Each structure stands twice: as structure tokens, then as C-alpha cells.
Amino acid sequence: MEERFTVRNTSLLPKLWLEIYDQSTLPGHRASHVVSNLKPRAGASWLVRTLCVQRGEFELGPLRVVTGDPFGLFETERKISATSRLVVYPNTVSIPEFALPIGILPGGDALRRRTHHITSNASGVRDYVPGDSINRIHWRTTARRGHLVVKEFELDPLADIWIMMDSERTVHFGEFNPTSADAEMMPWETGTQDLTIPPTTEEYAVTVTASLARHFLQRERSVGFVTYGQRREIIQVDRGPRQLNKILETLAVVRAKGAISLEQMLILEGDQFSRGTTVIVVTPSTRDGWVTSAHRLVRRGLRVISVLIDAESFGGRPGIRVIGSRLSAVNIPTYMVRKGEELRIALSRPRV
């Protein structure tokens, strides 16, 4: 993030010194500055660059400005209380390949569900209303009727994709307390464009979820998201960049503080998934109860894919390989992610 600060002296007297103190909550944000010998009717500016090393919602400002006499014996200050809200999205990585879900529903029939997205299934036409895109106009019908007519579309017969992220607090491990040193060097200054994922299972799970959502939404798939963190978070299936923004904004503030286990979440949310839906489970949990719940979804006609975060590599509980073996025994494709591993490689081929 880049910011430019400007201070102007509107007085006819010079300001021998000014101290500007930044009180933002963004980690590594160093906007505090000292301005000396500010001449009358003159200004001074400085550029602040901050590497956003932690996802979340932060506040920029307020600022505190202090000045005084040349000897520093008497001081006066003014607080600039204006603030701005900043949401830092989680990091995402490009995934070259991922096990593509079975897309065609049984029989290949259309879903018969209207959508505002343009698909290959045109279901009919209707009169133009303000706000309709120009590329939806059906020109032949428009010429025949003498007024603007637009095409209506139905969703393609492709299975929905639901990403379920485990946010139960007892299954996540690792700590990350960013300091100003973490944001001291920009990626282009260190010679690399890769941003390091904070070394916690929570941050790895969030990055995996964000990357998978981006991967499938860029391929025009319908993606939904559900997790139980501070509260129940659910985003119904949809397509397009707006859906990606919704998911990223939710992931930016979600924390692994949930009391609902993955097994319970699969039971509570599984009933809303229709036959043919693909469910991607992202978890570091080594409890075998959720495997039974996932297998129950498979027997209902859903396709389940699991992404396991190896908690042992973060100093957590062992046993993730046992979970992977159990999932393999019930024909659930499984990916394994370990601390320090490149996600684009780990998510390109099943491990178990």
C-alpha cells in the first residue's frame, strides 16, 4: 500500500519542528514523521509504503501532530481524528491443475434456473430494461419488433462447488505476530514476488480456500463458501468477480475461533447440497469423525475432495496421514499441504 502525506503551513510564521505520530492499527505501518523548518505558506510531503503482511480489517489514522518552541520547553498538539477502513485480502496463489469436479448433471439436462450471467444456454427473450448489457441484445428480434429485446440465460448444467473451511479453534496450530520488520522490504526490493504465508494452519487454510475459490471462479464455475468461525459464515453459490470479492472479504476477517467441529458442520450444512454437488473440505483436523460424515455425503451422490493441512509440521497433533488413508479407503481424493511447501505444487496433484 502506498500513501503520500502532505503538511502545509498556513501561517505567516515558520514552524521550526513538527512531529507526526501515526496511530493506525495496520501492522508495519510507519507513517510517523518529523518535519523541520517548515517555512511560511510552504508544505512538506513524504511517501509511505507498507507491505500488508496480515489479512484483516484495519483502521488508518488517527494522527497526532506535536509542535512547540525551539527548545522543546512548551509543546502543543492537535489530533486529526479522521480515519479510514482498510481490508487486506488473504494471499492467493495460481493453481495450474486441480481435480476438476464432475460437472455434467445426470442426463445433461439444463438446470432451468435463470441467471444474470451470460452462458451458452439462452432460454428466451424479454424487453430491454435500463441496466441491461448491450451484448445481451438480440438484434434480429429487436429489428422485427421495433424495440430493444434482450436474451435471457439459464445456468449451465454444471455442478455447484462448495468450499468448507474448518475454523474450529482446537484443531489449529501455530502463531504469527507481525512486526514492522516484516513489512520493511517490498517484494520487488528483495528480488522475489512471492509473499510468505504466515506459519499457522489457520493462514494456510485461508490461503488454500481463497486460491481454490479464485481458481474455479476464473473458470466460470459456481462457487459457494461456508465456515464456522466467530459466527456462521455462508456465501451462496454464484459466479463472477463479485463472488470472489465476497469470499475474499469474508476470509479477510474470519478467525479460527469456532466451537463447531468439522463433523458437525458437515452434518448441519450437508443437507442443503443437491446431488452432483462437489464439496471441497479444507482442514487440519485429525479427528476421524468427520471422515464418516464426508463418506455419508458421498453415498448421497455428492463428490467430496479434501485438502489436509499437516498440523504436525506446524508443531501440532500428528495423525493426518491416518486421516488421509481413511479418506483414500472411501475414494475421497486428498491433497496434503505442509508448512513451507509451495501451494501451487501441493494443490496440483493428490498426495494420498
C-alpha positions as CSV (number, residue, x, y, z in Angstrom):
1,M,0.0,0.0,0.0
2,E,1.3,3.4,-0.9
3,E,0.3,6.7,0.8
4,R,1.5,10.2,0.3
5,F,1.2,12.6,3.3
6,T,1.4,16.4,2.9
7,V,1.5,19.0,5.7
8,R,1.1,22.7,4.9
9,N,2.0,25.7,7.0
10,T,-0.8,28.2,6.5
11,S,0.7,30.7,9.0
12,L,2.9,33.7,8.3
13,L,5.4,32.3,10.8
14,P,7.7,29.3,10.3
15,K,7.3,26.0,12.1
16,L,10.7,25.0,13.4
17,W,9.6,21.4,14.0
18,L,6.6,19.1,13.8
19,E,6.2,15.6,15.0
20,I,3.5,13.5,13.3
21,Y,2.5,10.3,15.2
22,D,0.5,7.6,13.3
23,Q,-1.9,5.6,15.4
24,S,-3.1,3.2,12.7
25,T,-3.8,-0.5,13.5
26,L,-2.2,-1.9,10.3
27,P,0.9,-4.0,11.3
28,G,4.1,-2.4,9.9
29,H,2.5,0.9,9.1
30,R,5.2,3.5,9.6
31,A,3.6,6.9,8.8
32,S,5.1,8.7,11.8
33,H,7.4,11.5,10.6
34,V,9.4,14.6,11.7
35,V,9.3,17.8,9.7
36,S,11.8,20.5,10.5
37,N,12.0,24.2,9.5
38,L,8.7,24.4,7.7
39,K,8.6,27.8,6.1
40,P,5.6,30.2,6.0
41,R,3.0,29.2,3.3
42,A,5.2,26.2,2.4
43,G,4.5,22.5,2.5
44,A,6.3,19.2,3.0
45,S,5.3,15.7,1.8
46,W,6.6,12.2,2.2
47,L,5.8,8.7,0.8
48,V,4.9,5.8,2.9
49,R,5.0,2.2,1.5
50,T,3.7,-0.6,3.6
51,L,3.7,-4.3,2.8
52,C,0.4,-5.8,4.1
53,V,1.7,-8.9,5.8
54,Q,-1.5,-9.8,7.6
55,R,-5.1,-10.2,6.4
56,G,-7.9,-8.5,8.2
57,E,-9.8,-5.2,8.7
58,F,-7.6,-2.3,9.9
59,E,-8.0,1.4,10.7
60,L,-5.8,4.1,9.1
61,G,-5.4,7.0,11.5
62,P,-5.9,9.0,13.6
63,L,-2.8,11.2,13.6
64,R,-1.3,13.3,16.4
65,V,0.7,16.4,15.5
66,V,3.0,17.9,18.1
67,T,4.9,21.2,17.9
68,G,6.4,23.8,20.2
69,D,9.2,26.3,20.9
70,P,12.7,25.9,19.6
71,F,13.9,24.5,22.9
72,G,11.1,22.0,23.4
73,L,10.1,23.5,26.7
74,F,6.5,24.2,25.7
75,E,4.6,21.8,23.5
76,T,1.2,21.9,21.9
77,E,-0.6,19.1,20.0
78,R,-3.5,18.6,17.7
79,K,-5.3,15.3,17.0
80,I,-6.5,14.7,13.4
81,S,-9.3,12.2,14.2
82,A,-10.2,11.3,10.6
83,T,-9.8,7.5,9.9
84,S,-10.2,5.2,7.0
85,R,-11.1,1.5,6.9
86,L,-8.7,-0.8,5.1
87,V,-9.5,-4.5,4.3
88,V,-6.5,-6.6,3.5
89,Y,-7.5,-9.7,1.5
90,P,-5.7,-13.0,2.0
91,N,-3.0,-14.1,-0.3
92,T,-3.8,-16.3,-3.3
93,V,-1.6,-18.5,-5.5
94,S,-2.2,-19.7,-9.0
95,I,-3.1,-23.4,-9.2
96,P,-2.1,-24.9,-12.6
97,E,-4.2,-28.0,-12.1
98,F,-6.8,-29.3,-9.6
99,A,-9.0,-32.4,-9.7
100,L,-11.9,-31.0,-11.8
101,P,-15.2,-31.9,-10.3
102,I,-17.7,-33.9,-12.4
103,G,-19.6,-31.1,-14.0
104,I,-22.5,-32.6,-16.0
105,L,-25.5,-33.4,-14.0
106,P,-27.2,-36.8,-14.6
107,G,-28.7,-36.8,-18.1
108,G,-27.0,-33.5,-19.0
109,D,-30.3,-31.5,-18.6
110,A,-30.2,-27.8,-18.0
111,L,-30.8,-26.5,-14.5
112,R,-33.8,-24.3,-15.6
113,R,-32.6,-21.6,-13.3
114,R,-32.3,-18.0,-14.6
115,T,-29.1,-16.1,-14.2
116,H,-27.8,-12.6,-14.8
117,H,-24.5,-14.1,-16.2
118,I,-24.1,-14.8,-19.9
119,T,-23.9,-18.6,-20.5
120,S,-24.2,-20.9,-23.5
121,N,-27.9,-21.7,-22.6
122,A,-30.2,-19.0,-23.9
123,S,-33.7,-19.6,-22.6
124,G,-35.7,-16.8,-24.3
125,V,-36.0,-13.1,-24.8
126,R,-37.6,-10.2,-23.0
127,D,-37.9,-6.4,-23.4
128,Y,-34.9,-4.3,-22.6
129,V,-34.8,-2.6,-19.2
130,P,-32.3,0.1,-18.2
131,G,-29.1,-1.5,-16.9
132,D,-29.1,-4.5,-19.3
133,S,-25.8,-5.0,-21.0
134,I,-25.5,-4.1,-24.7
135,N,-24.1,-7.6,-25.5
136,R,-27.3,-9.2,-24.4
137,I,-29.4,-7.5,-27.0
138,H,-30.9,-9.9,-29.6
139,W,-30.7,-7.8,-32.7
140,R,-32.8,-9.9,-35.0
141,T,-35.8,-9.9,-32.6
142,T,-35.1,-6.2,-32.0
143,A,-35.3,-5.4,-35.7
144,R,-38.5,-7.5,-36.1
145,R,-40.4,-6.0,-33.1
146,G,-39.1,-2.4,-33.5
147,H,-37.8,-2.1,-29.9
148,L,-34.9,-3.4,-27.9
149,V,-35.1,-7.0,-26.8
150,V,-32.5,-8.9,-24.8
151,K,-31.7,-12.5,-24.3
152,E,-32.3,-14.4,-21.1
153,F,-29.9,-17.2,-19.9
154,E,-30.0,-20.3,-17.7
155,L,-27.2,-21.7,-15.7
156,D,-25.1,-24.3,-17.5
157,P,-25.7,-27.9,-16.4
158,L,-22.5,-27.9,-14.2
159,A,-22.3,-29.0,-10.6
160,D,-22.0,-26.3,-7.9
161,I,-18.8,-26.2,-5.9
162,W,-18.9,-25.6,-2.1
163,I,-15.7,-24.9,-0.2
164,M,-16.0,-25.8,3.5
165,M,-13.2,-24.4,5.7
166,D,-12.7,-25.8,9.2
167,S,-12.4,-22.9,11.7
168,E,-12.7,-24.8,15.0
169,R,-10.1,-23.3,17.4
170,T,-8.9,-26.6,18.9
171,V,-7.6,-28.1,15.6
172,H,-5.4,-25.1,14.5
173,F,-1.8,-24.6,15.5
174,G,1.0,-22.0,15.0
175,E,1.5,-18.4,16.0
176,F,2.1,-15.3,13.9
177,N,2.8,-11.8,15.4
178,P,3.9,-9.5,12.7
179,T,6.2,-6.6,13.4
180,S,7.4,-3.6,11.5
181,A,10.4,-5.6,10.3
182,D,8.1,-8.0,8.4
183,A,6.9,-5.0,6.3
184,E,10.3,-3.4,5.9
185,M,11.2,-4.7,2.5
186,M,8.9,-4.7,-0.6
187,P,8.8,-7.9,-2.7
188,W,10.4,-6.0,-5.6
189,E,13.3,-4.9,-3.3
190,T,14.1,-8.4,-2.2
191,G,14.1,-9.8,-5.7
192,T,11.1,-12.1,-5.3
193,Q,7.4,-11.6,-5.9
194,D,6.4,-14.5,-3.6
195,L,4.8,-13.5,-0.4
196,T,5.4,-15.8,2.6
197,I,2.3,-17.3,4.1
198,P,2.2,-16.8,7.9
199,P,3.3,-20.1,9.6
200,T,0.0,-21.2,11.1
201,T,-2.5,-23.8,10.0
202,E,-5.2,-21.1,10.0
203,E,-3.4,-18.9,7.5
204,Y,-2.6,-21.9,5.3
205,A,-6.2,-22.9,5.3
206,V,-7.4,-19.4,4.4
207,T,-4.9,-19.1,1.6
208,V,-5.9,-22.6,0.2
209,T,-9.6,-21.6,0.4
210,A,-9.0,-18.3,-1.3
211,S,-6.8,-19.8,-4.0
212,L,-9.4,-22.6,-4.8
213,A,-12.2,-20.1,-5.0
214,R,-10.2,-17.9,-7.4
215,H,-9.2,-21.0,-9.4
216,F,-12.8,-22.1,-10.1
217,L,-14.4,-18.7,-10.4
218,Q,-11.9,-17.8,-13.1
219,R,-13.2,-20.9,-14.9
220,E,-16.8,-19.7,-14.7
221,R,-17.8,-22.2,-12.1
222,S,-20.5,-21.6,-9.5
223,V,-18.8,-21.5,-6.1
224,G,-20.1,-21.2,-2.5
225,F,-18.4,-20.9,0.8
226,V,-19.2,-21.9,4.4
227,T,-17.3,-21.8,7.7
228,Y,-18.0,-21.6,11.4
229,G,-15.5,-19.1,12.8
230,Q,-16.6,-16.3,15.2
231,R,-20.0,-17.0,13.7
232,R,-21.6,-18.9,10.9
233,E,-20.4,-17.5,7.6
234,I,-22.1,-18.7,4.4
235,I,-22.0,-17.3,0.9
236,Q,-24.4,-18.9,-1.5
237,V,-23.2,-20.2,-4.8
238,D,-22.6,-17.7,-7.6
239,R,-20.2,-16.8,-10.3
240,G,-18.0,-13.9,-11.4
241,P,-15.6,-11.4,-9.9
242,R,-18.2,-10.1,-7.4
243,Q,-18.5,-13.6,-5.9
244,L,-14.7,-13.7,-5.5
245,N,-14.7,-10.4,-3.7
246,K,-17.4,-11.6,-1.3
247,I,-15.4,-14.7,-0.4
248,L,-12.1,-12.8,-0.1
249,E,-13.7,-10.1,2.1
250,T,-15.2,-12.8,4.4
251,L,-11.9,-14.7,4.5
252,A,-10.1,-11.5,5.4
253,V,-11.8,-11.2,8.8
254,V,-12.6,-14.8,9.7
255,R,-10.6,-16.3,12.6
256,A,-10.2,-19.9,13.8
257,K,-12.2,-19.3,17.0
258,G,-15.2,-21.5,16.2
259,A,-16.7,-24.0,18.6
260,I,-18.4,-26.1,15.9
261,S,-16.4,-29.1,14.8
262,L,-16.0,-30.1,11.1
263,E,-18.1,-33.2,11.7
264,Q,-20.9,-31.1,13.0
265,M,-20.6,-28.6,10.2
266,L,-20.8,-31.3,7.5
267,I,-24.0,-32.6,9.2
268,L,-25.6,-29.2,9.6
269,E,-24.8,-27.9,6.1
270,G,-24.7,-31.1,4.1
271,D,-28.5,-31.3,3.7
272,Q,-28.6,-28.2,1.6
273,F,-26.3,-29.7,-1.1
274,S,-28.0,-31.3,-4.0
275,R,-27.0,-34.4,-5.8
276,G,-24.0,-33.9,-8.0
277,T,-22.5,-31.0,-5.9
278,T,-18.8,-31.0,-5.3
279,V,-17.7,-30.3,-1.7
280,I,-14.1,-29.3,-1.0
281,V,-13.1,-29.7,2.7
282,V,-10.1,-27.7,3.9
283,T,-9.0,-28.8,7.4
284,P,-6.1,-29.7,9.7
285,S,-8.3,-31.9,11.8
286,T,-7.0,-35.4,12.8
287,R,-10.4,-36.5,14.2
288,D,-11.8,-39.4,12.3
289,G,-15.4,-38.5,13.0
290,W,-15.6,-36.0,10.1
291,V,-14.4,-38.8,7.7
292,T,-17.6,-40.7,8.4
293,S,-19.7,-37.5,7.7
294,A,-17.9,-36.9,4.5
295,H,-18.5,-40.5,3.4
296,R,-22.1,-40.1,4.1
297,L,-22.2,-37.2,1.6
298,V,-20.5,-39.4,-1.0
299,R,-23.2,-42.0,-0.6
300,R,-25.8,-39.3,-1.1
301,G,-24.4,-38.7,-4.6
302,L,-22.0,-35.8,-3.8
303,R,-18.4,-35.6,-4.7
304,V,-16.1,-34.8,-1.8
305,I,-12.5,-33.6,-2.2
306,S,-10.3,-33.0,0.9
307,V,-7.3,-30.7,1.4
308,L,-5.5,-31.7,4.6
309,I,-3.2,-29.2,6.4
310,D,-0.5,-31.2,8.1
311,A,-0.8,-29.8,11.7
312,E,2.3,-31.8,12.8
313,S,4.6,-29.7,10.6
314,F,3.3,-26.6,12.5
315,G,4.0,-28.2,15.9
316,G,0.5,-29.6,16.3
317,R,-1.0,-33.0,16.6
318,P,0.2,-36.0,14.5
319,G,-2.1,-38.3,12.7
320,I,-3.0,-36.5,9.4
321,R,-1.6,-39.5,7.4
322,V,-4.1,-41.8,9.1
323,I,-6.9,-39.5,8.1
324,G,-5.6,-39.4,4.5
325,S,-5.5,-43.2,4.4
326,R,-9.1,-43.4,5.7
327,L,-10.3,-40.9,3.1
328,S,-8.5,-42.9,0.4
329,A,-10.2,-46.0,1.5
330,V,-13.6,-44.4,0.8
331,N,-12.5,-43.0,-2.6
332,I,-12.2,-39.3,-1.5
333,P,-9.3,-37.6,-3.4
334,T,-7.0,-36.0,-0.9
335,Y,-4.4,-33.3,-1.1
336,M,-1.7,-32.7,1.5
337,V,-0.2,-29.3,2.4
338,R,2.8,-29.0,4.8
339,K,4.4,-26.0,6.3
340,G,6.8,-24.2,3.9
341,E,5.5,-26.1,0.9
342,E,4.6,-24.3,-2.3
343,L,0.8,-24.4,-2.5
344,R,0.7,-24.3,-6.3
345,I,2.6,-27.6,-6.3
346,A,0.8,-29.2,-3.4
347,L,-2.6,-28.4,-4.9
348,S,-1.7,-29.7,-8.4
349,R,-1.8,-33.4,-7.6
350,P,-3.4,-35.6,-5.0
351,R,-1.0,-37.0,-2.4
352,V,-3.0,-39.7,-0.7
